[in-house]
C-alpha cells in the first residue's frame, strides 16, 4: 500500500460505466488527464494558460494502462501522480488509481513531448519545468522507468 497522499480524487459516474456496470476502460485516461492537469497546476504550470498563451505544448505521445480490479459506479477513487522519467524534451508520468483504503485498482503511464506550438517542432523542456518535474520525482516507482517516445 502506498502512503503518499492522493493528488486527485473522483467518484465513478454512471455515464463513465459500460454495460457491465464498470468503468469503461478508455475513461481511465480521462481521469488520468484530469489528475495530470490538477497536478501540473499545483506545481505552477497551468495547462490552460500554456494553451491560451501558446507558450509551450506538451502533447501526449504515448499512454498505457493496467487494470487490477474493476472500478464500479459510485466507487470513490484516489489518484497518486508521480514523475516516472524526465528527458531533455519529454517526460513520463505514472498514475496509481486506488480505493480510499489504498487497494490498487489500476495504474497508467503517459509520455509527453515538448513542442513549440507555433512551429510544431520538438524542443527542450524549459528549465523551470524540468526543475519542477525533477523536484516532484519520488524515489519509489510504480513501474521501472522507461524513456518516453521521442527521445
C-alpha positions in Angstrom: 0.0 0.0 0.0 1.2 3.5 -0.9 1.3 6.1 1.9 1.6 9.2 -0.3 -1.5 11.4 -0.1 -3.6 11.4 -3.2 -3.1 14.1 -5.8 -6.6 13.8 -7.2 -9.9 12.2 -6.2 -13.1 11.3 -8.2 -16.2 9.2 -7.9 -17.0 6.9 -10.8 -20.1 8.4 -12.5 -22.8 6.3 -14.2 -22.1 7.8 -17.6 -18.5 6.5 -17.3 -19.5 2.9 -17.0 -20.1 0.2 -19.6 -23.0 -2.3 -19.9 -21.3 -4.4 -17.2 -21.5 -1.5 -14.8 -17.7 -1.0 -14.5 -15.6 2.0 -15.6 -15.2 1.9 -19.4 -11.5 1.2 -20.0 -10.8 4.3 -22.0 -12.3 6.6 -19.4 -9.4 5.8 -17.1 -7.3 8.1 -19.4 -9.7 11.0 -18.9 -9.3 10.7 -15.2 -5.5 10.3 -15.6 -5.5 13.5 -17.6 -7.7 15.4 -15.1 -5.2 14.3 -12.4 -2.3 15.4 -14.6 -3.8 18.8 -15.2 -4.5 19.3 -11.5 -1.0 18.1 -10.5 0.7 20.3 -13.1 -1.3 23.4 -11.9 -0.3 22.6 -8.3 3.3 23.0 -9.4 2.7 26.3 -11.1 2.2 25.1 -14.7 -1.4 25.8 -15.8 -2.1 23.8 -19.0 -5.0 26.2 -19.7 -2.6 29.2 -19.6 0.1 27.3 -21.7 -2.5 26.7 -24.4 -4.1 30.1 -24.2 -0.7 31.9 -24.3 0.8 29.5 -26.9 4.0 29.4 -24.9 4.5 25.7 -24.8 2.8 22.5 -25.8 3.1 19.1 -24.0 1.2 16.7 -26.2 0.6 13.1 -25.1 2.7 10.8 -27.3 2.1 7.5 -25.5 -0.4 6.1 -23.0 -0.8 2.7 -21.4 -2.8 1.2 -18.5 -3.1 -1.9 -16.5 -6.3 -2.8 -14.7 -6.1 -4.9 -11.4 -9.7 -4.7 -10.3 -13.0 -3.3 -11.6 -14.0 0.3 -10.7 -17.8 0.4 -10.4 -20.4 3.2 -10.4 -20.2 5.1 -7.2 -16.7 4.0 -6.2 -14.5 6.7 -4.7 -11.1 6.6 -6.3 -7.8 8.3 -5.3 -5.1 9.0 -7.9 -1.5 9.3 -7.0 0.7 11.0 -9.6 4.4 10.5 -9.9 7.1 11.5 -12.4 8.4 8.4 -14.0 11.2 9.7 -16.2 12.5 13.0 -17.4 14.3 13.5 -20.7 15.6 16.7 -22.3 12.5 17.1 -24.4 9.9 14.8 -22.8 8.8 13.3 -19.6 6.7 10.4 -18.3 4.0 10.4 -15.6 2.8 7.4 -13.6 -0.7 7.2 -12.1 -1.9 4.9 -9.3 -5.7 4.5 -9.1 -6.7 3.2 -5.7 -9.5 2.9 -3.2 -9.6 5.1 -0.2 -8.2 2.2 1.7 -5.2 2.0 -0.7 -6.2 -1.0 -2.7 -4.7 -0.8 -6.2 -7.4 -0.8 -8.9 -5.4 0.4 -12.0 -2.2 2.0 -13.0 -1.3 4.1 -16.0 1.6 5.9 -17.6 1.6 8.8 -20.0 4.5 10.2 -22.0 4.5 13.8 -23.0 6.8 15.6 -25.6 7.7 19.2 -25.5 7.0 21.1 -28.7 6.9 24.7 -29.9 3.2 25.4 -30.5 4.0 27.9 -33.3 6.1 25.5 -35.4 5.2 22.1 -34.1 9.0 21.4 -33.8 10.3 19.4 -30.8 12.1 21.5 -28.2 13.8 21.1 -24.9 11.8 21.2 -21.7 12.1 24.7 -20.2 14.5 24.9 -17.2 11.7 25.8 -14.7 9.5 22.9 -15.8 12.5 20.4 -15.8 13.3 21.6 -12.3 9.7 21.2 -11.1 9.5 17.7 -12.5 12.8 16.7 -11.0 11.8 18.1 -7.6 8.5 16.1 -7.8 10.1 12.8 -8.8 9.9 10.4 -5.9 12.5 7.8 -5.1 10.0 4.9 -5.5 8.5 3.7 -8.7 5.2 2.1 -9.5 6.9 0.5 -12.6 10.5 0.6 -13.8 11.3 3.9 -15.6 11.3 3.8 -19.4 12.4 6.6 -21.7 9.2 8.1 -23.4 8.8 8.0 -27.1 10.6 10.8 -29.0 13.8 10.8 -27.0 
